[in-house]
Amino acid sequence: MLLITLTTTTAILVLKQVSGAGPANGQNKQTFTSLCALVLAAQLENPKVETPQTAQTALTTAKHISTLLKHGGDVVALAKQLKNNAALEKEHFPATCKTEHAEPCKQAATWLNNLSEAEKAKLLAATEDNRGFKQQINETVEALKDLGTPGGELKVTKPSGDVATKLREAVYGAPGPIPADPTVTVTTDRETSCGKADPAPGAMAAKSIVGTIVCLCATDSGDSTSNKGCYDSPTDEQNFGNGRQTVANWNNILGACKKLHPNHERIGYGLVAPAVAALHRELYATKGSGGNKNGILGAIDGTGAGSCTGEHGRTNGACAMFKTTADNIQEPTWMIKARAALEEIAKTQDAKSATTVTAGEAAALNATLTTLLNLNKLTALKEQPTKPTPTGDANAVEATKQHEEADKDCKTKEKDTECTEPCTWEGGDAKTGKHCKLNTTAVNNQAAKAEKNGATGGATSTGCARHGTDKAKCENDKTGDKQICAWRKGKEGEDDKDKDKEMCRSSSFLIKKKLSPSMAAVFVGMVAF
């Protein structure tokens, strides 16, 4: 009876030694932090390489301007047609905008209709240019088009790999959507699943990051105290029975990960590279008091000669082992997949960098295009012909004004000797009085003469100037008794540099001011009427 009692007591003592306490002081927190980075990165969608909106707009603009330069007036005509009838059938499109050109023309015409009048004017000026701007604009447009695809995106090689799928396989051990309650496959027990002393790597730990986290962080029914190796609060008890098991309270583990990486959403895939590097370093680092144990993730007690039982004591640990022999480390499957995901992330970053560079080229070409269009329009404005000499109503107004001035001037003369052309004395034999009136016949003759001189290239003042220095001929130039020319100094209002010099000048008030041929014609018509 005594022997039986002793045997039972001994058995109890052995059980207590096997079920030692797990880590209680955050021994695995550093490793857990790196593993958490990969868990959170796996929640992200695949990174996108997108063409900036400004570049898309520039490419679209280039495409439509190219069509406009090729089809010119037909696109402009189509724009007017579509404005009146958006459902216009293609068979009614202008001649060069049919068959394979119909759709590009329609797109360009619709785009043109949505522009401001100022922008339209610039583009129409470019289509009509014959000074070289059109060629430069077209070359710039074609260079801009070469940067893009038919779909309006920048021509950049995008990676075909699936970052999200690779990361999720690394974390959860299988492809597919992210599970709400991840599972692990236990082989026999915790020690076998997480790794025994050389050379038996843990199959569960090797398959997934979730499996490795369970090995480092979970409490099991054999622990005398809860595992606090990964984060401050004790972990829940995990079932290590043989077969597929649900991870206990995964949301608590996920919450602890987010506390360790509060900016994970902003950093995104930037978490992956440093995490993989840190885990790789730890895998090949030596552990144990003798400094001769490696291939282990997580803490191990003493010399590290034991296994990953979950106990932190007696050379064991809450850890994961990956050695197949004393000299060979077999990297876990999840680490290989995480590294493959990292390669795809690098390709994506390269594509994003290429997109940024190409977008910069597009912006520069677009700026050049804008400058050329503005310069072409500005130059076109400068080269517009000068306005012709006013005709019609403007000349009529000026002629009427001169007629009124002449009539008023005649009426101020109250002596017959002062009433000279273009005035006429209507007082008969009277020598004085208000009998001086405007001689419309004389005015008509002078205006017609001015028109004739202008038409043949002569100046309006050449009538009296033809007498030169012959004073007698000058003074004898008359119409009846009325003096046409006079030998005199210049008067105010005459366009003459030698105003103080006596010479043959017109005695007519109206000829003081030079009449253009067009003005003379109006004056003739007015006085005749």
Buried (B, 14 or more C-beta within 10 A) or exposed (E): EEEEEEEEEEEEEEEEEEBBBBBEEBBBBEBBBBBBBBBBBBBBEBBEBEBBEEBBEBBBBBBBBBBBBBBBEBBBBBBEBBEEEEEBEEEEBBEBBBEEBBEBBBBBBBBBBEBEEEEBBBBBBBBEBEEEBBEBBBEBBBBBBEBBEEEBBBBBEBBEBBBBBBBBBBBBBEEEEEBEEBBBBBBEBBBBBBBBBBBBBBBBBBBBBBBBBBBBBBBBEBBEEBBBBBBEEBBBBBBBEEEEBEBBBBEBBBEBBEEBBEEBEEBBBBBBBEBBEBBBEBBEEEBBEEEEBBBBBBBBBBBBBBBBBBBBBBBBBBBBBBBBEEEEBBBBBBBEBBBBBBEBBBBBBBBBEBBEEBBEBBBEBBEBBBEBBEBBBEEBEEEEEEEEEBEEEEBBEBBEEBBEBBBEBBBEBBBBEEBBBBBBBBBEEEEEEEBBBBBBEBBBBBBBBBBEBBEEEBEBBEBBBBBEEEBEBBBEBEEEEBBBBBBBEBEEEBEBEEEEEEBBBBBBBBBBBBBBBBBBBBBBBBBEE
